[in-house]
Every structure is written in C-alpha cells, then in structure tokens.
Amino acid sequence: MKTMPGSPPWAAARAMSSAPWTARSPFAASAALSSRRISSVDGRCPELRPARRASRTRRPSQHRRLATAPRDYFGRDDTRVGSVVGYCARDGPPVLAVVTAPALRRRIPVLTHDGAVDAVELKSVEFAATRGMGSGTNAGTEPPTNDAATSASPPGSPSDASKRLAAVHAYATRLLHERPALAERAWRRALDAAVPNPRDGASRAPVDCSTLAAFVFDRDEEPALCESSNAVATEANVDVCLVRCYAAHVLASDTPGRFRRHGKGRFAARTELEVQSFAADAASQAAADSERDAAWAKVGEAINAPPGSKPPRTTFLDGTVTQLRVEALEAYALGDGNRTSAQRASAIDFLKRLGAKIGERSAMDTLVALGRWRGYEELSFARHDVPTAFLSDALEHAARLAAEAPPDADGEIRKDLTRLRCYAIDGEGTVEVDDAVSAEALPGGKIRVWVHVADATRWVGLGTPLEAEAESRGASGYHPRGVLPMFPLPVAAGLMSLTPGEPKCAVSVTAVIDESGATEEYWVGTSTIRVTRAATEGEVIKMLAEEPGRHESLELLVEAARRRRELRLKRGAVEVRTPEATARVIDVGEGEGFVERDDIPGGVRTGGNRCEQSATAVRRAEAAALDVRLTRGDHNDVKDLVGEAMILCGELIARFGSENGVPLPYRGQLEPRDISQKTWDETPPGLCREVLKRHSMRGANQGPTPRRHAGLGIDAYVQFSSPIRRYTDLLAHYQVKAFLRGETPPLNADALSTRLDANGDRTRTLRAACRESDQFWTIEWYRRGGVDKDHVGTVVKWVKKDANAALVCFDETGVEWKCVVRKRTRLGDAVTMRVREADPYSGRLMFAQAR
C-alpha cells in the first residue's frame, strides 16, 4: 500500500480500503501515521477524515457553558470533616454547626450549636470556616488567613463541640441586637475600600467575611470589642478568627439593605443610591404587609362572627386584593366553565391559607362563613350568568316614570271598559298582574269573552333604558324563593300591573264564542279597565263551589273554555294532563321553620374546620327561619279557564297580524312524533299515556311570519298576554299598538327575527337556571323529610329498561324522578320508594324501592 508524494489525504484512505484488515487497522499504520494524534471518536487520524463542508460551522453549545460554569456555593473541599458551617434552616434563624462526616450526595451531616443532628445541602451553606473551631491559644493574635487547604482541627466530643459553638453563636447574636451600628460602620468602610465590579462597573466587588471582620473589629476604634471577642474565643476554646468572622457574617446577613449577598459567604456593599432605593422598597413592602395582615384579620373576624352578626354581602367588595380573592373564590365555587385558571389558583391558595379543604363545596362553605353568600344561596342563576340586579340607567328611568307619567300616545283611541266585571287569576305569590278576563252572555247561547292585557308599552318606549334591560333579560324568572323580574318591581308591580280597584291602561281583545266554540267576530284595541277582584286558582275554585250563581262572569268563562277546548281537540290539538310540582320557600321567621338534626345527612354538615363550622351554624339559623313547601297541582276547570282565554287571545292577535300584514313574533310547533300502535297499546292508560304523549311533542319555534301550532291545534298563534314578564309579548304590543294608531310598525320582519333569535337564547338560559333552582329546593324538601322515609309513586316511563331505571311520579308531590326499581316492575305499577341520599348542593337524590 503506497501513495505518491504530494497525494491528497483521501488517497491514503483509498489505498487503505484496498488493503487487508490488519493493514487497515489504525494501530498497524505506518510510523508517520501512528505518531499523529488519534481521534477518540472514530479511531482515525484527522487527516484521514473527509473534509467538512464550508457552510457547516460548528457552534459551541449553550448548555456546555452552563454545565462548566464555576459553582457559586461552597463545595466538598470547603466543608471537610471538622469544618464549621453556618446556614438558615428552612428560612428560620441562623444555625452554626460543625461537619461530622464527609458529604454524601451533596448533603453534609452536621452537629448544630444547640446539640441537634442535621443534614444540610451544600448550596444552603452560607458561611464556612475550613480551619474548624481551632483553640483559644491564638486569641490575642491576628486571625490567620482562610486557607481551604489547611486541615480542620478536631471538634472534640459532641457535647463539647455544641457548647463551644453555642458560645460563638450567642456572641454574634448579642452583637446583632446590642450593637446594630457595627453593620453600618462595616458597610461604609466596605463601600470606601471596595473596587468597582469588573462585570458591570457600577456595583462593588464582593468581599469575604474575614475582610468584613477586619472592618468591624478595628483595634484603634473598637478595642473593647476586640477584647470581648478574644474573651469569648478563650472561654469557648475556639479560634478568634471564627468568632469575628461569624459575627461579621451575622451582621451583614441581617442588613440586606446595605449588603448584597454573593456566593461562598461573600458580601458586596450597596451604593448610597441602592440603599435609598432598598429602604423605599422595604417601606412599601412593610405597608403592603400591614395592609395584608389587616385584610386577613378582617377575613378571620368575619368567619368567627356568629350567624346573626355576619358582615354585609358587600363588605369585601372594597377594591383591594381581598376583593379579587373573594371573586376568584366565587368563580371557583360555581364550577367548571365559570372560572379561569388564574381564579382557580387564587381560590385554592385562599382556601389553603384559611386551613380549609380544597374543593368547590369547601369554597361554598367559606363564602357562607364570610357572609358573602347566604347559607342557601341560589347558585343556578350565577352559574348561568343570569342578571339579578338592574343597571343604574334602568333604575333612574323607573324613578322618573314613578315621579311623572309620560304622555299617553293612545289616549284619543283608548276605550273605557271599566263597566266590565274583571277577574285577575294568578298563582300564589304573583306580584306582576298582567292579564284579566271577563265575559258577557249574549242571545242564542253565545258568550262574549274579554281578555285584558296590561299596557306595558304605555310606560316603556322602544329604545329606552327599561326596554334595553328587558331585552337583556328576556323574561321574568320564577323560582321557589321569589322572582327575578324583567322590569324593576316598582314599575312591574306598580305602574304596569292591573292593580284591583284602580283604573289601568290595557290592550283588550274580545270575541264572540258560539255553542261550537268558534269565534264569530273579534276586536283588538287599547282600553281602560278596572279589575274587580284578584284571586288565586284555589280561591276561584272555592268561589264557584260555595257561591253558585253569584259570579256569572266566571261561570260563563268556564263554559267558554269548555267549548274552546273541545273545538281545539277536534282540530288536532294534543292535550297533556300531568301533575305539576311546585316548590316554594317562605320566610316564616326565626324558630318557626325547620329544626336541623345531626342525623340528617346532605345539606348541613357537622365538624370540620372553622369555615365548615361557621357555614354549618349559618345554615342551621337559616333553616330555622325557612319553610320549604312542595305541592302537587292537577288540572281543573280554573286552569282550563285561564289557559283557554290566553290561547284565544294569542289566536286572535295572530289573525289580526296576518290579516293586516303586521310582523309579529308568531309561535309555532311541528306535529308530534308518531307513536306506534304497539307502543300505545302496551302503555297503560292514564298517567303513563300522558307522559308518553308529552315525550312525543316537538320543540316550539318563533318567527315573523304565521305558522301552525300543532300542539294547540290552531293555524297561527302569538304570545301576547304577558308583556310584563315576556319580552316577545312586549314586542308584539309595540307592533300592534303602532298599527292601531295608524303608524308603521317600528320593527320590520328582519329586525324582529334578529331580536327573536337573541331572545330565544336568553330565555333558554333563564329556564335552565329556574329548573336547577326548583331541583335544589325539591331535593331539600326530601332531605328535610329524612332518610328512610317512604314515598308512594307510579312507574310512568322506562328510562333504561335493561338497568331497571324508570321514571317514577310521586303521588304526594307530583315530582318525577329517575329511580331504580325491581325487575318484575311494570309500567303503571305503584311502588314505594325510600330516600337513601339527598344532597341539594350536588344535585343527588337517590331512592331505593322498599320491600
């Protein structure tokens, strides 16, 4: 294997590739090659490697510089056995210790000055005296240099070493408290003597503890201090260098405003400007700490306050950090979808600081303990972001209306109907009376039916703040504890409402009903009426039963409702008659409500931390003042009277809009889903078939054009009878009244369609929140009844037959709930279910079939 002189380097490699393996081995190469440096990567000479491309430049690794940078803390050589080290244990006071064994995995075993055995990490060591404790023989001489290579003197017995270190530590601590001016003098001398840091040129280069000790223990200025250090060194039998260096280290460590800490026990003197800036920052931090401590004290006082002395709900809405914490806690308690990751982290930190458990239920308890929430708080509206307070513009507008009534734009065409005997029939607790009915007998068995609707647009014009507020809410929300009105109650229950005995503005609709239930003629117009009597459904039933013949108008309305109902059923209307459960919460006063017992699980918990205990006390007090009622409502003649009157009103308004080309919020419904004959025959008659029909119904839809409503059995329908409680009804009033005045309706079909779409989303959200509220108080009613109480019901529908999961309708309350029944249970069977678990906060209500 030979190459020509002057051949390129790769020629030798090509020649070697044709040689046998022994000749190709780098260890068998020629003397010229073997004398060159062999690469540790591929075992070949650099000359034999192919030339690299010129475009590939080799850059040094950024991580290599970090890995090979000199460490800035004491190492093994600085902390040999017998060396004295200083550190702070878990951010506590300084500790002086002696190393008792070699370092293991960067942790060194030490014996502290108070006799404890500890293991400290190397990076936690802040002071090191490699010469060890030494002896007191050189107490009167100058401290020797701190040479790491010098071997440390033996520490002696453990008890003796601890006593010697304790004396050194006590001396340094005493100087810190008795002579604080020493640190300032050392700082000024270090500032004068130090040289600028070569890295930035502005700060000062760090100095070690021996240099600081020389500044502190100056024989010319502090001869007594030097003598005291010598005396301590002699008494403790340690080197005076250890005493002075450790004292200087403690003084510098306790004054971070003058000294900046560096690695390996070194300190750099801050400049005058830095000291002033540090002092300002420290003062600002102290003020912030004081404010924070006051805020936490305020939180603690609120938690420890008894139920009747909790602070107002707005106490913590003070614009401080506490408000942000409380708002984050509220968002965390509402569950996923209502909080950000930052709010979750803030809430968890808040709970940890209070010593509470981490969880949504614990957040609820904390808010109750703070007085921010009630014990039985309505969370459903907050979870769905339903507004519960009115904007200031709307309230100001309502106040102006109450002070001065606006001019009546329909005053010239308004008809006086105060001669009629009108009845306002509403549910118990209704405050927004927005409709009334009356009737007159006509020859030939015909009946004239009147439906009077409160003229809400008489007070609220389109584009006003109150109208904008109504649009943002969509409708009034009724829940067991009351109502979330669409308008402020002074307007809704005062100016707009059909208050009995007072002349009120209304929009009246009338029609003549013949014996078949058909309408022969109708009229729509603005009017003035006077409600004769306002009554509930129960009161009307009692009036008709106990006083026959005295209330002719009510009896005529019952007859007209019967005719209309029969006609609609002939036209294909679907009638579903299932019981309706109604939950109500009444404030009956302290001590008159429910008395909580410890053996009732679910709502009120006992024990736990102070937040849980405070929340438990609040809930007990509220339970004693609340009466939860769950009643069953069945169909009757009065329900049919009111329902048929409102359906007639909606049908006539739809006919009016269709005949005159007025865009209105028409409401329609598709035909119900088909029910096979086999399914119908297998379903027992009665309640089971009513539930089957209900589940076959399709959802309703709205639009600006007429459409059939299959469920009601009419060709067109408009909701018109509740303008105080439904925004779509308010829009219909704007359109109809403008046409009656001879004006163009304010909304065309496209504008009306846009508002209807937005309103549909809002009302769905509101209905979902109200359903959750009803469910909460329904479960609370069963919880108060107690576990193991039996409730009789009927199996009305299979939810999952393979798992024996069925829908049970309870006889007492009309509540329908999913339950697991026995295998041989059939539809229509009466079952006795027993409450096993009832927790309204988690929405859990579990039944088990009683044997």
Secondary structure, DSSP 8 states (H G I E B T S, - for coil): ----TT--HHHHHHHHHTS-HHHHSGGGS-HHHHTS---TTTSS-GGGS----TT------HHHHHHHS--SS--TTTS-TT-EEEEEGGG-SEEEEEE-S--BTTEEEEEETTS-EEEEEGGGEEEEETT-S--GGGTTS------TTS------SHHHHHHHHHHHHHHHHHHHHH-THHHHHHHHHHHHH--B-TTTSSSB--B-HHHHHHHHS-TTT-HHHHHHHHHHHHHHT--HHHHHHHHHHHHHHT-TTTEEE-STT-EEE--HHHHHHHHHHHHHHHHHHHHHHHHHHHHHHHHHS-GGG---TTTT-SSSHHHHHHHHHHHHHH-TTS--HHHHHHHHHHHHHHT--SSHHHHHHHHHHHTSS-TT--HHHHHTT---S--HHHHHHHHHHHHS----TTTTT-EE-TTS-EEEEE-TT-----EEEEEEE-GGG-EEEEEEEE-GGGT--TTSHHHHHHHHH-B-EEETTEEE-SS-HIIIIIISS--TTSEEEEEEEEEEE-TTS-EEEEEEEEEEEEEEEEEEHHHHHHHHHHSTTT-HHHHHHHHHHHHHHHHHHHTT-------EEEEEEEE--TTSS----TT--SSS--SSSHHHHHHHHHHHHHHTTEEEEEEEE---HHHHHHHHHHHHHHHHHHHHHHHHT----EEEE-------HHHHHHS-TTHHHHHHHHHH---EEEESS---BTTTTBS--B--S-TTTBHHHHHHHHHHHHHHTT---SS-HHHHHHHHHHHHHHHHHHHHHHHHHHHHHHHHHHHHH-TT-EEEEEEEEEEEGGGTEEEEEETTT--EEEEE--TT--TT-EEEEEEEEEETTTTEEEEEE--
